[in-house]
Amino acid sequence: MAENNNDRLNSGPASAAFVASGIGCTALGLLTTLAQAFPAVKNSLNWWNPAGPLVGKTGLAVILWIATWVILHLLWKNKPIGISKAFAATLVLILLGLLGTFPLFYEMFPR
């Protein structure tokens, strides 16, 4: 069986960037849904009155994205992580995040 050249590539850093971006998107969707479902969460995310809880939602999502990227990069920097699996996981995470930002979804939860 012939060896695949892609198996020897160091795809860890790229995979870390992909997966971290998906986690950041999922965090934004989750925070949006939680802010709509729980007034206490919505109030705690209101870091700046003119923008309301949007600043807290996006701020926490960006913080989680960057932190996850750093951690995964450090863990995977010298490993041949399957880039196609990382990309597939990223697409699923992005779709979950997108779902959480749709009013038809988050309005299903009582306030």
N, C-alpha and C positions, 0 to 999 in steps of 0.2 A: 504494500500500500504506500503510495507516494505521500511524503510529508507536505503538509500545507504550509507555505511560507508565511501566511497570516498568523499561524499559531506561534511563531517566534517573535512577532512584533510586540513591543511594549505598549499595549493599548490601555493600560491602567489609568493614566492621567486623562485621556479623552473620555473613557467610560465614567470616571469620577465626575467630570464636568456635565456629561449627559444626565446621569442619575441625580446629581444635585439640583440641576435645573427642574427636573420633574418633581422632586421633593418640594422645591420652592413653590411650584405651581399648585401642588396638592395642598400645601399649607395655606396659600391664599384662598383657595376654594373652601377649605375647612373653616378658616377664620371668618369668611363671609357668611357661611351657614350658621356658625355658632353665634355670631353677632346678631343675626336675625332671630335666632331661636331663644336667646337669653339676653334680656336687657342688661344684666350685670356685665356680661362680656362686652356688649356694645358700648356701655359707659366706660369700661376700663380701656378700651381701644381708642377712646376719644382723647388723643394726645394734643390736639390743636383744634379749638372750637370752629374756626372758619371752614375746616375741611371735614370735621366730624370723625367718625371711626375709620374712615378710609386711610388716614395716616398710620394708625396703629396696625391695621390689617396688612397694608403693604410693607410697613416698616418691619414687622415681625417676620413676614414671608421672606424679605430680602436678607434679614439677619440669619434666618434658618438656612437659606440657600447658600450664603457665603460660608457659614460654619460647616455645613454638610460637605461643601466642595473641598474645604481645607482638610477635613477629617478623612474623607474618602481618598483625596489625593495622597495624603500621607500613608494611608493603608495600602493603596493600590499602585503607588508610583513605580514599582519595579516588578509588577505582576502582569502577565498576559491575560487580562480580563476579556471575556468574549464580548467584543464590541456590538455584535448584532443582538445579543441578549440584553446588554445595557441599553441599547437604543430602543428595543421593544419595551423594556420596563419603563423607560422614559416616556414613551408614547402613552402607555397606560396611565402613568402618574399625571401627565398633562391632561388627559381626558377626564380623570377624576377631579382635578383642579378646576377644569372648565365647567364640569357639571355643578360643582359647588357654587359657582358664581351666577348660575342661571336663576332668575326669579321663580320660574315654575318649579324648580327643585327646592330652594330654601324656603319658599312660602308654604311648603307642605308641613313645616314644623311649627307647632303652636308657639305663640309668644306669651 
